[in-house]
Amino acid sequence: MSQLITTELVELDQNLGGSPEDVIRHLASKVAANGRATEVEGLFADAFAREQKTSTGVPGGIAIPHCRSTAVTEPTLVMARLSQPVDFGAKDGPADLVFFIAAPEGADQEHLKLLSRLARSLIKKDFTAGLRAAGSEAEVVELVEGALADKPAAHAAAAPAAAAVAVSPDGKGAGAGRSGGPKRLVAVTACPTGIAHTYMAADSLVAAAREAGVDLQVETQGSSGAKPLDPAVIAAADAVIFAVDVDVRGKERFAGKPVINAPVKRGIDEPDKMVQEALAAADNPRAHRVPHFGAEEQAEHEAEERGEHIGQKLKKALLTGVSYMIPFVAGGGLLIALGFLLAGFDIALGTKANDILANNTLLNLPDGNLALYLGTVFFKIGALSMSFLVPALAGYIAYAIADRPGIAPGFVAGAVSGFMGAGFLGGIVGGLLAGYIAHVIGTWSVPRWLRGLMPVVIIPLLASIIASGAMFLFLGGPIAAITLGLNTWLSGMSGASAVVLGIILGLMMCFDLGGPVNKVAYAFAVAGLGAGSATNQAPWQIMATVMAAGMVPPLAMALATVLDKKLFSLAERENGKAAWLLGASFISEGAIPFAAADPLRVIPASMVGGALTGALCMGTGVTSQAPHGGIFVFFAIGNLVMFVVSILAGTIVSALAVVALKRWAAKKTVDTVEPVPVSV
């Protein structure tokens, strides 16, 4: 195993700049200069992106910027003792000791364990004092290697025999636990990278619990693996602490326990307060508890605590429903397109498809026509798949709100919406209603013997009756009328009105490249796709417009990097190569690296081209029966020539616009840092 740190990777008493960005960039260049990374910019970008998610300063004048990056070739530590401390976001002030941890994307478990062990050593005062007193780079390396050789701190903080009873915030003793002895706590720590904060928070909480005379056991869900807590330990616990920045794996194991939620960094900064809050929650019958059915309700509660407003929750639920609905639409739409290709459009008219399938088999082909029979089979499978569109949309909207107990009421409400002709609008309303009702019922306090029946019987039954009953009695009819009016309006669109709609959809698809506005336009197109038919092709036209416009930004950026390479950094030119395929596949996010670096030029230029593409598609009647796939689902595209022409026109216009803006608009200096040569 190669050394994690060498004397060449240590800098003592240097001024590396006045901001975390300066320090991280310098240390990233140090990694690359020592042949441990292929480029500076890629490593810096990954590390600084991690820093922006959560600051890496910890108490004691220490900072631990870290990341996993494809630019890193072997796990590396760089240590800097700063002559001019830099503020990395710690509550007690700037940091003078900085450890930069750079791990490859696929680092092996042994290296990750060593990196985690080092992070845990940084909360030991004797170790950090030694680093500050070190007189040479070799002495620092010796101290670090000594820390790596030690056994990691135990996760279980057994209460000392003579420990005093912990004092709760109200000044009273912490009291006895479930077994009559001292209170028992369990905790889970996890951060996005899973290298440093995860383990430092664990050890900080353990130390705080030990001082309070409380038994605490921690499960670290980090990159070096996780050893789940014993179920018996969880069952005996009086409360649970989640110090996490990501979802807790296996959260259902803690169902019913009083819970304290906080970012992982608080577990490092304020472990004593978190322990005391957990003790208080254990004695509070009204304390928030881990829900009995899954993690989605808990995630929603955490979002509420962080101030997430109703609009964000609504958007999240709608996008969840759309994302789960898309596979039904994708498979169904492509199968219907194949059916039309083999059997013709008239297969969808009247009962022709049903008649062929009822009276014919592979051994008894209709008029001896194999293509007609197979086309009918494909069409029918696709049509049946598409029939799940509204129920799946409603079911998974409800799932996003109430987790698994919301699925059945949501599907039923969606089926009722389809039966009443309320379409996808009815599915949205029914899903939201079913999810909210299931969520409310799930909060009821019921006898212990009834809890097991709640998620599988009581909640689905009552929520289905209330939500679907409301659709039948009050909501379905008005929504069906609105849906009919919308379909009539779209079907009657032609000429200038169709072009205007195409421009609007094109602008929306290119405004935020996969963000909320983009998703609204896409969800609108996908949700209406099931209403398309040979006699009503407006929904298919909208789908084609949305897909074509969404392909423009990445293709335009790829073309722009070819037209004038000097205007783009090395990283952007490399991204441009990948953007060709991403754009052709209808992955708008392929343009995000360009927009992030220069949004005031890239986004307007993309919108101009997207609007042109949208106008051309709607104006010439291009259709798509597939919700995704770009040019690779050409067989599902009607008027393929104009589909391609529209995309090419928008791509060229956007590419020329971004080149012009970069050349002549007031622009910033392009970062052209080349990769540091790597010695072999």
C-alpha positions in Angstrom: 0.0 0.0 0.0 1.4 3.4 -1.0 2.1 6.1 1.6 -0.8 8.4 2.2 1.5 11.3 3.1 5.1 12.1 2.4 7.3 15.0 3.4 6.6 16.5 -0.1 3.0 16.7 0.8 3.6 18.8 4.0 3.8 22.6 4.1 4.7 24.3 7.3 4.1 27.9 8.3 3.1 29.1 4.8 0.6 31.7 3.7 -1.6 30.0 1.2 -4.1 32.8 0.6 -7.0 34.4 2.5 -9.9 32.1 1.5 -10.8 28.4 1.6 -10.8 28.5 -2.2 -7.2 29.7 -2.3 -6.0 27.0 0.1 -7.9 24.1 -1.5 -6.6 25.1 -5.0 -3.0 25.3 -3.7 -3.3 21.9 -2.0 -4.9 20.3 -5.0 -2.0 21.5 -7.1 0.3 19.9 -4.6 -1.4 16.6 -5.1 -1.1 16.8 -8.9 2.5 18.0 -8.7 3.4 14.9 -6.8 1.9 12.6 -9.4 -1.1 11.6 -7.4 -3.8 13.3 -9.6 -4.2 13.7 -13.3 -5.2 17.4 -13.2 -5.6 20.3 -10.8 -8.9 21.8 -12.0 -10.9 18.6 -11.8 -9.7 17.8 -8.3 -10.1 21.4 -7.1 -13.7 21.5 -8.6 -14.7 18.3 -6.7 -13.1 19.5 -3.4 -14.5 23.0 -3.6 -18.0 21.6 -4.5 -17.8 19.5 -1.4 -16.8 22.5 0.7 -19.7 24.5 -0.6 -22.2 21.8 0.6 -20.9 21.9 4.2 -18.0 23.9 5.5 -15.2 21.6 6.7 -13.9 23.7 9.6 -14.1 21.9 12.9 -13.4 23.1 16.5 -9.8 23.6 17.5 -8.5 25.6 14.6 -8.7 22.6 12.1 -10.1 22.3 8.6 -10.5 19.0 6.7 -11.4 19.8 3.0 -11.9 16.4 1.3 -13.4 14.7 -1.7 -13.5 11.7 -3.9 -12.5 12.5 -7.4 -11.9 10.8 -10.7 -8.8 13.0 -11.1 -7.1 11.3 -8.1 -4.9 8.3 -8.9 -4.1 7.2 -5.3 -5.3 8.2 -1.8 -3.4 11.2 -0.6 -3.1 13.5 2.4 -1.7 17.0 2.2 -1.1 18.8 5.5 -0.6 22.6 5.7 0.2 24.6 8.9 -0.8 28.1 7.9 1.0 31.2 9.0 -2.1 33.2 8.2 -5.2 31.2 9.5 -8.2 31.0 7.1 -11.9 30.8 8.0 -13.3 27.4 7.0 -16.6 28.0 8.8 -15.8 26.6 12.3 -17.7 28.3 15.1 -14.6 28.9 17.2 -12.7 30.8 14.5 -10.3 30.3 11.6 -8.1 27.2 11.0 -4.3 27.1 11.1 -4.1 23.3 10.5 -5.5 22.1 7.2 -5.6 18.5 6.1 -6.7 18.0 2.5 -7.9 14.4 1.9 -8.0 13.4 -1.7 -9.4 9.9 -2.4 -10.0 8.2 -5.8 -13.5 7.6 -6.9 -13.0 3.9 -6.4 -10.7 3.9 -3.4 -10.2 0.5 -1.7 -11.6 -0.2 1.7 -8.2 -0.3 3.5 -7.2 3.2 2.3 -10.6 4.6 3.2 -10.3 3.1 6.7 -7.0 4.8 7.1 -8.3 8.1 6.0 -11.2 7.8 8.3 -8.9 6.9 11.2 -6.9 10.1 10.6 -10.0 12.2 10.7 -10.9 10.7 14.0 -7.4 11.5 15.4 -7.9 15.2 14.6 -10.4 15.6 17.5 -7.6 14.4 19.9 -5.9 17.5 21.5 -2.6 15.8 22.0 -2.4 14.9 18.3 -3.2 18.4 17.1 -0.8 19.9 19.7 2.0 17.7 18.3 1.3 18.9 14.8 1.5 22.6 15.9 4.8 21.9 17.7 6.4 19.9 14.9 9.7 21.3 13.7 10.0 19.6 10.3 8.0 18.0 7.6 9.4 14.6 8.6 8.1 15.0 12.1 4.6 15.7 10.8 4.7 12.6 8.7 5.8 10.6 11.7 3.0 11.9 13.8 0.4 11.2 11.1 1.7 7.7 10.5 1.6 7.1 14.2 -2.0 8.1 14.3 -2.9 5.9 11.4 -1.3 2.9 13.1 -3.4 3.3 16.2 -6.7 1.4 16.6 -9.8 3.6 16.0 -11.7 4.8 18.9 -14.5 2.5 20.1 -18.0 3.5 19.0 -19.5 2.3 22.2 -19.2 4.7 25.1 -19.8 2.6 28.1 -20.7 4.7 31.1 -18.0 4.8 33.8 -18.9 2.9 37.0 -18.8 6.1 39.1 -20.3 8.4 36.4 -22.8 11.0 37.6 -26.3 10.9 36.2 -26.5 13.2 33.2 -28.3 16.5 33.8 -31.1 17.4 31.4 -31.7 20.9 30.1 -34.4 21.6 32.7 -31.8 21.0 35.5 -33.2 17.6 36.5 -31.4 14.4 36.3 -31.4 12.5 33.1 -33.2 9.7 34.9 -33.3 6.0 34.3 -33.4 4.3 31.0 -35.8 1.7 29.7 -33.9 -1.0 31.7 -33.8 1.0 34.9 -30.2 1.9 34.5 -28.6 5.0 32.9 -30.2 6.3 29.7 -29.1 4.6 26.6 -28.8 6.3 23.2 -28.0 5.2 19.7 -26.8 7.4 16.9 -26.1 7.3 13.1 -23.5 9.6 11.5 -23.1 10.1 7.8 -21.9 12.7 5.4 -21.9 12.9 1.5 -18.3 11.8 1.1 -18.2 9.5 4.1 -14.5 10.0 4.9 -14.0 12.6 7.6 -17.1 14.2 9.1 -18.9 10.8 9.5 -16.2 9.5 11.9 -15.4 12.7 13.7 -19.0 13.2 14.6 -19.2 9.6 15.8 -16.2 10.0 18.2 -17.3 13.5 19.3 -20.8 12.2 20.3 -19.2 9.2 22.0 -16.9 11.4 24.0 -19.8 13.8 25.0 -21.9 10.8 26.1 -19.1 9.4 28.2 -18.7 12.7 30.0 -22.5 12.8 30.6 -22.5 9.3 32.0 -24.7 8.0 29.2 -24.4 4.8 27.2 -24.1 5.7 23.5 -23.5 3.4 20.5 -22.9 4.8 17.0 -23.4 3.4 13.6 -21.1 5.2 11.0 -22.4 5.0 7.5 -19.2 6.0 5.7 -17.2 5.1 2.7 -15.2 2.4 4.5 -18.4 0.4 5.2 -20.9 0.3 8.0 -21.5 -2.2 10.7 -25.2 -2.0 11.6 -26.1 -1.6 15.2 -27.3 -4.8 16.9 -31.2 -4.8 16.8 -31.2 -5.5 20.6 -29.1 -2.3 21.2 -31.6 -0.3 19.1 -34.6 -1.9 20.9 -33.1 -0.9 24.3 -32.3 2.6 23.3 -34.3 5.5 24.8 -33.7 7.9 21.9 -31.7 8.2 18.6 -29.5 10.9 17.2 -29.2 11.3 13.4 -26.2 13.5 12.7 -26.4 13.1 8.9 -26.3 15.1 5.6 -27.7 12.2 3.6 -30.5 9.7 4.1 -30.0 7.2 6.8 -29.8 3.7 5.4 -32.3 1.3 7.2 -34.1 4.1 9.0 -37.1 1.8 9.6 -35.0 0.0 12.3 -35.4 3.0 14.6 -39.2 3.3 14.1 -41.0 4.8 17.1 -37.8 6.1 18.8 -37.6 9.8 19.9 -35.2 11.3 17.4 -32.9 14.4 17.2 -32.0 15.4 13.6 -29.1 17.6 12.7 -26.4 18.0 10.1 -23.3 15.9 10.6 -21.2 18.9 11.4 -23.3 19.7 14.4 -22.2 16.3 15.8 -18.7 17.7 15.7 -19.4 21.2 16.9 -22.0 20.6 19.5 -22.0 17.0 20.5 -22.8 17.7 24.2 -25.9 19.7 23.2 -27.1 16.9 20.9 -26.7 14.4 23.7 -28.6 16.6 26.1 -31.4 17.2 23.5 -31.7 13.4 23.0 -32.0 12.8 26.7 -34.7 15.5 26.9 -36.5 13.9 24.0 -36.4 10.5 25.7 -38.5 12.0 28.6 -40.8 14.0 26.3 -43.9 12.1 25.2 -44.5 14.7 22.5 -41.0 14.5 21.0 -40.7 13.8 17.3 -40.3 10.2 16.6 -38.9 8.1 13.7 -42.0 7.2 11.7 -43.2 3.6 11.5 -43.3 3.5 7.7 -40.2 4.4 5.8 -38.0 7.4 5.3 -40.1 9.7 3.1 -42.2 11.2 6.0 -39.0 11.7 8.0 -37.4 13.5 5.1 -40.4 15.7 4.8 -40.3 16.5 8.5 -36.6 17.4 8.2 -37.4 19.6 5.3 -40.0 21.4 7.3 -37.6 22.0 10.1 -35.1 23.5 7.6 -37.9 25.9 6.5 -38.9 24.3 3.2 -42.1 26.0 2.0 -45.2 24.4 0.7 -44.3 25.2 -3.0 -41.1 23.2 -2.7 -42.9 20.2 -1.1 -45.5 20.3 -3.8 -42.9 20.4 -6.6 -41.0 17.5 -5.0 -44.2 15.4 -4.9 -45.2 16.2 -8.5 -41.7 15.4 -9.8 -41.6 12.1 -7.9 -44.9 11.1 -9.5 -43.6 12.1 -12.9 -40.3 10.2 -12.5 -42.1 7.0 -11.5 -44.6 7.4 -14.3 -42.1 7.9 -17.1 -41.1 4.1 -17.4 -44.8 3.3 -18.1 -44.9 6.0 -20.7 -41.5 5.3 -22.2 -42.2 1.6 -22.7 -45.8 2.1 -23.8 -45.1 4.9 -26.2 -42.3 3.1 -28.0 -44.4 -0.1 -28.2 -47.3 1.9 -29.7 -44.9 3.5 -32.2 -43.6 0.0 -33.2 -47.2 -1.2 -33.5 -48.0 1.7 -35.9 -44.8 1.0 -37.9 -45.8 -2.6 -38.5 -49.6 -2.5 -38.6 -50.4 1.1 -39.6 -52.2 3.9 -37.8 -55.6 2.3 -38.4 -54.8 -0.4 -35.8 -55.9 2.1 -33.2 -59.3 2.8 -34.7 -62.4 1.2 -33.3 -62.0 -2.4 -32.0 -59.7 -3.5 -34.8 -56.8 -4.4 -32.4 -59.1 -6.3 -30.0 -60.7 -8.2 -32.8 -57.4 -9.3 -34.3 -56.1 -10.5 -30.9 -59.3 -12.3 -30.1 -59.5 -14.2 -33.4 -55.9 -14.7 -34.4 -52.7 -16.3 -33.2 -49.2 -17.0 -34.6 -50.7 -20.2 -36.0 -53.7 -18.3 -37.5 -52.4 -15.0 -38.8 -54.8 -12.3 -40.0 -54.8 -12.6 -43.8 -51.4 -14.3 -43.4 -49.9 -11.0 -42.4 -47.3 -11.6 -39.7 -46.4 -7.9 -39.5 -50.0 -6.9 -38.9 -50.3 -9.5 -36.1 -47.0 -8.5 -34.4 -47.8 -4.8 -34.8 -51.2 -5.4 -33.1 -49.5 -7.2 -30.2 -47.0 -4.4 -29.8 -49.7 -1.8 -30.0 -51.9 -3.5 -27.4 -49.0 -4.0 -24.9 -48.1 -0.4 -25.3 -51.7 0.8 -24.9 -52.1 -1.3 -21.7 -48.8 0.2 -20.4 -50.1 3.7 -21.1 -53.3 3.0 -19.3 -51.2 3.0 -16.1 -50.1 6.5 -16.8 -52.6 8.4 -14.6 -52.8 5.8 -11.8 -49.0 5.6 -11.6 -48.7 9.4 -11.5 -51.3 9.7 -8.7 -49.9 6.7 -6.8 -46.4 8.0 -6.6 -47.4 11.5 -5.9 -49.2 10.1 -2.9 -46.1 7.9 -2.2 -43.9 11.1 -2.1 -46.2 12.5 0.6 -47.1 9.5 2.8 -44.6 6.8 1.8 -45.8 3.3 1.1 -49.2 3.6 2.7 -50.1 6.3 0.2 -49.4 4.1 -2.9 -52.7 2.2 -2.9 -55.0 5.2 -2.3 -53.1 7.1 -4.9 -53.4 4.4 -7.6 -57.1 4.1 -6.8 -57.7 7.8 -7.1 -55.7 7.8 -10.3 -57.9 5.0 -11.7 -61.0 6.9 -10.7 -59.6 10.0 -12.5 -59.1 7.9 -15.7 -62.6 6.4 -15.4 -64.2 9.9 -15.1 -62.1 11.4 -18.0 -60.3 13.8 -15.7 -56.9 12.7 -17.2 -53.6 13.7 -15.8 -55.0 16.8 -14.1 -57.3 14.6 -12.1 -54.4 12.2 -11.4 -52.4 15.1 -9.9 -55.3 16.3 -7.7 -56.2 12.7 -6.7 -52.6 11.8 -5.8 -52.1 14.9 -3.7 -55.4 14.3 -1.9 -54.7 10.6 -1.3 -51.2 11.3 -0.1 -52.2 14.1 2.3 -55.1 12.0 3.8 -52.8 9.0 4.2 -50.2 11.2 5.8 -52.7 12.6 8.3 -54.2 9.2 9.2 -50.6 7.9 9.7 -50.1 10.5 12.5 -53.1 9.2 14.5 -52.2 7.8 17.9 -53.6 4.3 18.0 -53.4 1.4 20.5 -50.2 -0.7 20.2 -52.1 -3.8 18.9 -53.5 -1.7 16.0 -50.2 -0.2 14.8 -49.2 -3.2 12.7 -52.5 -2.9 10.7 -52.2 0.8 10.1 -49.9 0.9 7.0 -51.3 -2.2 5.3 -55.0 -2.0 6.1 -56.3 1.0 7.9 -54.5 3.8 6.1 -55.0 2.4 2.5 -58.7 1.7 3.3 -59.7 5.0 4.7 -57.5 7.1 2.4 -59.0 5.3 -0.7 -62.5 5.8 0.5 -62.1 9.5 1.3 -59.9 10.5 -1.7 -61.6 8.4 -4.4 -65.0 9.3 -2.9 -64.2 13.0 -3.2 -63.1 12.4 -6.9 -66.5 10.7 -7.7 -68.7 13.1 -5.7 -67.1 16.5 -6.1 -63.9 16.9 -8.0 -63.9 14.4 -11.0 -66.6 16.1 -13.0 -65.2 19.7 -13.0 -61.7 18.4 -13.6 -62.9 16.3 -16.5 -64.5 19.4 -18.0 -61.3 21.3 -17.7 -59.4 18.4 -19.3 -61.8 18.2 -22.2 -61.5 22.0 -22.8 -57.7 21.8 -22.7 -57.6 18.9 -25.1 -60.0 20.7 -27.5 -57.8 23.8 -27.4 -54.6 21.9 -28.0 -56.2 19.9 -30.8 -57.4 23.1 -32.5 -54.0 24.7 -32.4 -52.5 25.6 -35.8 -50.5 28.3 -37.5 -49.4 31.2 -35.3 -50.9 29.9 -32.0 -49.0 26.6 -32.4 -45.8 28.4 -33.1 -46.2 30.6 -30.0 -46.7 27.5 -27.8 -43.6 26.0 -29.4 -41.6 29.2 -28.5 -42.8 29.1 -24.9 -42.0 25.4 -24.5 -38.6 25.9 -26.1 -37.7 28.8 -23.8 -38.8 26.7 -20.7 -36.7 23.7 -21.7 -33.6 25.8 -22.0 -34.1 28.2 -19.1 -32.6 26.0 -16.3 -31.4 22.9 -18.0 -33.1 20.2 -16.0 -34.2 22.5 -13.2 -37.8 23.2 -12.1 -38.9 25.2 -15.1 -37.5 22.6 -17.5 -39.2 19.9 -15.5 -42.6 21.6 -15.6 -42.5 21.8 -19.4 -41.3 18.1 -19.6 -43.9 16.9 -17.1 -46.6 18.8 -19.0 -45.6 17.0 -22.2 -45.2 13.5 -20.7 -48.5 13.7 -18.7 -50.4 14.5 -21.8 -48.8 11.9 -24.0 -51.4 9.3 -23.2 -54.1 11.5 -24.7 -52.5 11.4 -28.1 -54.0 9.4 -31.0 -54.1 9.2 -34.7 -56.9 11.7 -34.7 -55.5 13.9 -31.9 -51.8 14.4 -32.5 -51.4 17.6 -30.5 -50.0 15.9 -27.4 -47.5 14.1 -29.6 -46.5 17.4 -31.2 -45.9 18.9 -27.7 -43.8 16.0 -26.8 -41.7 16.3 -29.9 -41.2 20.1 -29.3 -40.1 19.6 -25.7 -37.7 16.8 -26.6 -36.2 18.7 -29.6 -35.7 21.9 -27.7 -34.1 20.1 -24.7 -31.5 18.6 -27.1 -30.3 22.0 -28.3 -28.3 23.4 -25.3 -25.7 20.5 -25.0 -25.4 20.2 -28.8 -24.9 23.9 -29.1 -22.2 24.0 -26.5 -20.5 21.1 -28.1 -20.6 22.9 -31.5 -19.3 26.1 -29.9 -16.3 24.4 -28.5 -15.4 23.3 -32.0 -16.1 26.7 -33.6 -13.8 28.6 -31.3 -11.7 26.5 -28.9 -9.9 29.5 -27.4 -13.0 30.8 -25.8 -13.3 27.6 -23.6 -11.1 26.1 -20.9 -9.6 22.7 -21.3 -12.3 21.2 -19.0 -15.0 22.8 -21.0 -13.6 21.5 -24.2 -13.5 18.0 -22.7 -17.1 18.4 -21.6 -18.0 19.5 -25.1 -16.9 16.1 -26.5 -19.3 14.4 -24.1 -22.1 16.9 -24.8 -22.5 15.6 -28.4 -23.8 12.3 -27.1 -25.7 13.8 -24.2 -27.5 16.2 -26.5 -28.3 13.5 -29.1 -29.8 11.5 -26.3 -32.0 14.4 -25.0 -30.0 14.9 -21.8 -30.2 18.7 -21.3 -28.0 18.5 -18.2 -25.0 18.1 -20.6 -24.9 21.9 -20.9 -24.8 22.5 -17.1 -21.0 22.7 -16.8 -21.0 25.5 -19.4 -24.0 27.3 -17.8 -22.4 27.0 -14.3 -19.2 28.6 -15.5 -20.8 31.4 -17.6 -24.6 31.5 -17.0 -25.2 35.1 -18.4 -24.0 34.0 -21.8 -24.8 30.3 -22.1 -28.4 30.4 -20.8 -29.7 33.3 -23.0 -27.9 31.8 -26.1 -29.5 28.4 -25.3 -33.0 29.9 -25.0 -32.7 31.7 -28.4 -31.9 28.4 -30.1 -34.5 26.4 -28.1 -37.2 28.9 -29.0 -36.4 28.6 -32.7 -36.5 24.8 -32.5 -39.8 24.8 -30.6 -41.4 27.1 -33.1 -40.2 25.0 -36.1 -41.4 21.8 -34.5 -44.8 23.0 -33.6 -45.2 24.9 -36.9 -44.4 21.9 -39.1 -46.3 19.3 -37.0 -43.5 17.1 -35.8 -44.7 14.4 -33.5 -43.1 12.0 -31.0 -44.7 9.1 -29.3 -41.7 8.5 -27.2 -41.0 10.6 -24.1 -37.3 10.3 -24.2 -34.3 9.0 -26.2 -33.6 11.9 -28.6 -32.5 10.9 -32.1 -32.2 7.3 -31.0 -36.0 6.8 -31.0 -36.3 8.0 -34.6 -38.8 5.4 -35.4 -41.3 7.0 -33.0 -40.9 10.5 -34.6 -43.4 11.7 -37.1 -41.9 14.1 -39.8 -38.4 13.0 -38.9 -36.7 15.3 -41.4 -38.2 18.5 -39.8 -37.4 17.1 -36.4 -33.7 17.0 -37.4 -33.8 20.3 -39.3 -35.4 22.0 -36.3 -32.7 20.7 -33.9 -29.9 21.7 -36.3 -31.3 25.2 -36.7 -31.5 25.8 -33.0 -28.1 24.2 -32.3 -26.4 26.5 -34.9 -28.1 29.6 -33.7 -27.3 28.9 -30.0 -23.7 28.0 -30.8 -23.2 31.2 -32.8 -24.9 33.3 -30.1 -22.7 31.9 -27.3 -19.5 32.4 -29.4 -20.6 36.0 -30.2 -21.4 36.7 -26.5 -18.1 35.3 -25.3 -16.2 37.3 -27.9 -17.8 40.7 -27.7 -19.9 40.9 -24.5 -18.1 42.2 -21.4 -16.4 38.9 -20.4 -14.3 37.5 -17.8 -10.9 35.9 -18.3 -11.1 32.3 -19.3 -9.4 29.9 -17.0 -7.0 28.0 -19.1 -5.1 26.2 -16.5 -3.6 23.1 -18.1 -3.2 19.8 -16.1 0.0 19.5 -14.2 2.2 17.0 -15.9 2.1 13.7 -14.1 5.3 11.7 -13.7 5.1 8.1 -14.6 
